[in-house]
């Protein structure tokens, strides 16, 4: 097991120098970090020479894999021409304008303007500020609360982490802050009542949202934010009709819908946007991750003309639009965003994803028969397998047993990097993966699960 051999020199340097995010840092001195050295295609290689299929596209983001020469050439050319400039104070650059134009062209709903950030967290943080700014401009100073959902993930800044509906992002951090509300998670497998159909479950979640709005007061609620597919909450795909039911409630109460497309944008679900796949009609959109295929940090907020005009009006009143980030619209990142979208289009990545989707679905459905797996979920080329102690009753393992993390570690030992989200193992391969490579990824996934099942049985974890 990892941690039973002495740390390498580099691992020791790592422990002494870095504070690792989303890591049990109290264990790092014994477990050590896996140090990656290079990447090629769908593979990454560590300093020990071991190769892994990167089955999570890094963090849901490396849609074109590693070492794409066109991306490298675009970065090199932009670094030589203009390695940095900002867009504050009416300054601009060609890459920022060109990328904004491309985003408007492919947007799932009419978009007027694009605001650039450095990440998805910053984009969602900005969404909240913009909703507040809009309502101040419209003379509605009390319409400021934001509705999110249990198990949502929207980032880690103070406001984005408050929107996130996961206890680990709140406990110990004095979150969530005021003005954030959470409504039901649309996970039928976990939260559907006995004998309740998916349609009845959708109706109940919509009623729960309506009750929350009426209890809080519609005139106090600015927006609801939602991921088309809830990624870091466990790859939760809402039932058919969910967003239509939710949007009817929001429209009735004049509450805008923000689509968090940070994971689901740019082909991941088989369409340009998860909103199109899930029949969601957002007012505004957050994007990041595959926006640059992860070759540089970049996030974006996309807004329609009527909302943009409220910003113009308020800027005239206040004298300026006083919001922005030093690296928002960074020319290197934007040039890579332009190139990534160009590649998605000319290589017809959407068709490639759609071609792979039946195999992806077939292999995930096969995993549902595994003795450790209670449910598999998928949309496009993103999926998850939820591990359970009892398939019949859906009983979960005690989180302290660490079944999900141990399964993920065993899968990694078999040469595939996936991600344990609690006891759900998420899979999100680079969109360039071939059928043969996808089968190999699932073969490695299955081998790791078989070893995890043997460990669970040996340790008697189903009865403790």
N, C-alpha and C positions, 0 to 999 in steps of 0.2 A: 504493500500500500504506500501511497505517497506519504512522505514524512518519516519513513522508517530508515532512510539512508541519510547521511550527512548532507547538508546543503552545499551546493556548489559555491564557488567564489562569487559568481554573479548573483545567485539567489541571496547570499548574505548581504551583498551590496544593496540589492533590492529592498530587503527587510529594513536595512538601516536608513534608506533614503526616501522610500515612497509610502504614502498613505493610500491604500488601495480602496476604490469604491466597491460597494456591494460585495464585501469580502469579510469572513470572520477573522478580523485582524488579530484577535487574541490567539489564533491558531497558526498564524503565518510563520512564526519562528521555527515551528516544527514541520509544517507542511511544505513551505516554500512555494514560490511562484513557478509556473510553467513559462519559460522565457522564449518567446517567438522570435525567429531570426529572419525568415523570408516567407513570401507567399507566391504561388503560381497557380493561376486558374482557380479551381475550387479548393485548393490545398494550401495549408500553412505548415511550416516546418520549425521545430524548436531547436535550441542550441545543442541538443543531444542527437540531432539528426533524425528524430522521429517525425513522420508525416501524418497529418490529420485531414480528413475532409471537414471543411468548416461548414458544418450543417446548420449554423445559425446566421450565416452571412455576417460574422462578427457579432454585432448587436443589431440584427435585423436590417443591416444597411449596405453591405458590400454586394449589391445586386449584380455587378459585373465581375465579381471575383477579384483576384489579385494580379497585378502586373500587366494590366491592359495597356498596350503600347500607344494606342490613340489617346488615352487619358494622360499618360506620361508625357507625350509630345505636346498636348494642349497645355499642360502645367508648365513645361519647360519654356514654351513660347511666351506664355503670359508672364512668367517670372522675368524673362529678358526684357519684355516690353514695359510692363508697369507692375512691379512686385507688390505694391500696396498703394492704395489711396482710399479715401473715405467718401461718403456721400452726404456729409453734414453741410449745412450752410449753402445749399444750392450748388454743390459740387457733384460731379457724376463721372461715370466711366462707361465705355462701350460694353464691357461684359455684363455690368449690372442692368443696363437698359435691355440688352439682347435677351438676357435670361428672363427678365420680367415680361417681355413680349412673348417669349415661348410659353411661360406659365399661363398667361392670359389665353393663349391659343389652345392649350390642351385642358384648361380648367373644366370641371364637370358642370359648372353653373356660370352665368355671366360674371366676369370679374373686371374691375376697373383699374385697381392699383395693387402693387405688390410691395410689402415692407420686408426687408431682409434682416435676419438675426444671425446668431452664430450657432444655434441649436434648436431642437424641438422644445426644450424646456423654456428657452427665451421666447420662442414663438407663442407658446400657450400663455406665458406670463403677459406678453404683449396683448394677446387677445382680451385678457381681463381688463387691462388698462384702457384699451381702445373701447371696450363696451362701456366702461365708466365715463370716458371722455365723450362718447357719443351721447349718452343720456344726460350728461351735464349740458351739452350743446343743445339738446332738445328740451331743456327745462324740466328734466325728470331726475332731480338729485337723489331721490330715494330708491330709484330702480337700479340696484347695484348688486344684488345677490347672484351668484353663479351656481347652477345645479350641475353636479357631476353624478357619478354612479359608484356604488360599491364595487370594488375590484377594478375600477378604472385605473389607468396609468397615464399621467400627463406630464411627468417630469419631476425635477427635484429642486428647483428654486423654491423660495418660501411659498409663493402662490401656486406654482405648478404642483408642488408636493402636497399642498392642501387640497387641490382638485383631485389628486390621486386618491383612490379609495382603498388603499392597502394599509393595514395596521403597522407594518414594518417601516413605512414612510412617515408615520405620525408618532409612534411610540418613541419617547426620548428626545423628540425634536420640538416639543411644544406646538404641535400642529394637529388639526388644521386651524387656520386663522379665521376670523369672523368673515361673514358674507359668503361662506361656502356651504352648500347643502349637498347631501348625497341621497339619491333615490335608488330603487332596486336594481340589482344586477340581472341582466337578461339571460341567465344561465339556466335553461330548462332542466338539465340533468340534475343540478344541485338544488334548485329552488322551486321547481315545479311541485305542486301538491299531489298527493296520492290520487290517482284517477283523473287528474286534470290534463286536458288536451293542451297541445302547444298553443292553439288559438285562444283557449281560455286563459292560459298563462300570460299571453301577450295582453289580453284585455285587462287582466289583473294588474300587470305592471303599468299599463297606461292609466288605470284608475288610481294606482298608488301615486303616480306622478301628479295627476290632477289634484288629489287630496293634499299633497305637499304644497302645491302652488296656491291652492285656496286657503290652506292653513297659514302660510307665510304672507299671502297677499300678492296678487299678480303685479301690483304697482311697485313691489320691492324687488322683483326678479328681472335681471337684465338678459340672461342667456343660459342656455344649457350647452355643455361641451360633451362630445361623445366620440369615441373611436368607432369606425365602422365594424372592425373586429377588435376585441379587447386583447391586445398583445400580451403585455407583461402581467396582466391579471390571470393568464392561463390560456390564451388563445381561445377566447369565448366568442362564438359566432351566434348572433341573436337569431331567434326563430323567424320564419317567414312572416312578414307583415308587421314586424316590431317597429321599424322606423316610421312606417305610414301611420301607425297608431300614436306614436309619440309625437310626431310632427303635428298631427291634428290638434293635440292638446296645447302644444307650444304656440301654434298659429292663433288659436282661440284667445290666448292670453297675451299676445304681442311680445313673445319671448323669442329671441333669435337663437338659431342653432349653429354652433361652431363644430365643424368636423375636424377632429384630430387625425390627419392623414399621415402622421409622421412615420408609421410602420407600413400602412396600407397603400401609400402612393406609389406611382411610377411602375405599374405593371404587376405588382405582387399578387393581386387577387384575380388576374386575368383581364382586367381593364386598367386604364390609366389610373383610376382612383377607386378605392374601396367604396366610396359613396355611390358610384355607378353600379357596383356589384350588389350592394345591399339596398338599393333604391332609396337612398338618403338624399335630401335636397337641402344642403346647408346654406346658410347666409354667408358665412366666412369659413376659411380653410387654413389650417396649419400644415406645413410640410417641412420635411428635413430628410435625414438618413439617405435614402436612395436618390434624393435630389441631386447629389454629386456622386452617386454610387460609392459614397464614403471616402472618396479620394481627398476631400478637404471638408472642414466643418462649415455647415451652412444651414440655416433655417429660413422659412418664409411664412408671412401672413398675407393672405389674399382676400381682398374686400371688394364688394360691389359698389357701383357708383352712388347709390343713395346714401349708404353709410359713409363713404368717402366725403361726400358733400357736407355731412355734419362736422367732419374734422376741419374742413375748409372754413366753415362758419365760425367754429370755436377758435381756430387759429387767428381769424380776423379780430375776434373779440379780445383774445389774450395777447396777441402780438407774435406768437410763434407756436409751432408744433414741437413741444419740448420733450421729445422722446427719441432714443436711438442708441446704437451700440457702435463702438469704435470699429469693429470688424464686420458689422452688418453691410452687405454689399461689397465685401472684399473682392477685388478684381480676380485674384487667383481662384477663389471658391466659385465665383460666378462663371468664370471661363470654364471651369470643370463642370458646373451645372449645365451650361450650354452644350458642352461636348457629350455629357451623359445622355441628355435628352435626344441629341442627334443620333447617338449610337442606338438608343432604345428604338428610335424610329427606323433607321436604315437597316438595322439587323432584324427588325420586326420581332423584338423581344416579346411583345404581347402574344403573337402567334406561337412563339416557342413555349411560353408559359402555358398557354391553353392546350398545346399538344401534350405537355407533361402532366397536366392536371389529372387525367384519368388514372395514370400509373401512380401518382402521388396518393390519390384517393384510395386506390386498390390496396396499396401497401399499408396505409394507415388503418383501413378497415380490417385488414388481416391482423394487425396488432391488437385490435379490440378483442380478439379471441385469446390473447395471452393471459395466463392466470393472474398476472399482476395488474392488468389494465381494466379499468372500469368503463371508460369512455374514450373514444378518439374524436377529435374535432378538426375541421380543416376548411380552408377557403383559399382557392388558388394554390399557391405554393407556400402556405403557412399553415402549420398544424400543431396539434398537441395530443399527448397520450396521458390521461390522468390515472395515476396508480392508486389502487385501493386495497384495503385489507380484506374486504369481502365484496365480491362482484355482485352478489344477489341483493344485499342490503345497501350497497354503495358506501359502506363504512370506511372512513379514511384511516390511515395510519396515524399514530400519535406523532405530531410534528417533531418531538424531541428524538424520535428514532432516526430521523434523517434519511428516510427511504429514497426520496427523490434525489437529494444530493449524492447519495452513494450510487444510485443507478446511473446518474450522469457521469460520475467518476469512472465507473466500470465501462460505460460506453466509450468514454475517452480513451481508456486503456486499449480498446479495440480499434482505435484510430478514427473516431468520429467525435467532433465537438458539437454537443447539443446543450441545452440549458434547462436546469431544473428550476421551475417556478413553483415553489412548495413541492408538492408531489405530482405536478404535471411536467412532463418532459416536452419542451417545445422544439420544433424543427422548422427551419426557415432557410433553405439552401440558396446559394447564389442562383439568380435566374438564368445564368448561362449553363447550368448543369445539364449533362446529357442523360438519356435514358439509362445507359449502362452505369454511369456514375451515381444516378439516383438509386438504382437497385443496389449498388454497392454500399451506399450510405445506409439504406434500410437494413441490409444484411448485417452491418456493423452495429446498428441500433438494436436489432433483434438479439445478437450475441450478448451484448451488454445487459439487455433485459433478462435473458436466460440466467446469466450469472447473478444478477440482482435477485431473481426468484430463488435461486439456490441459497443465497445468503439470508434472505428473509426466512426461508424454511429452516435453515440450520439454526438461526438465532431465535426461532419461535416468535417472530415479531407480530404474527397475526393474533396471538393469544395474550399479548402483554400490552 
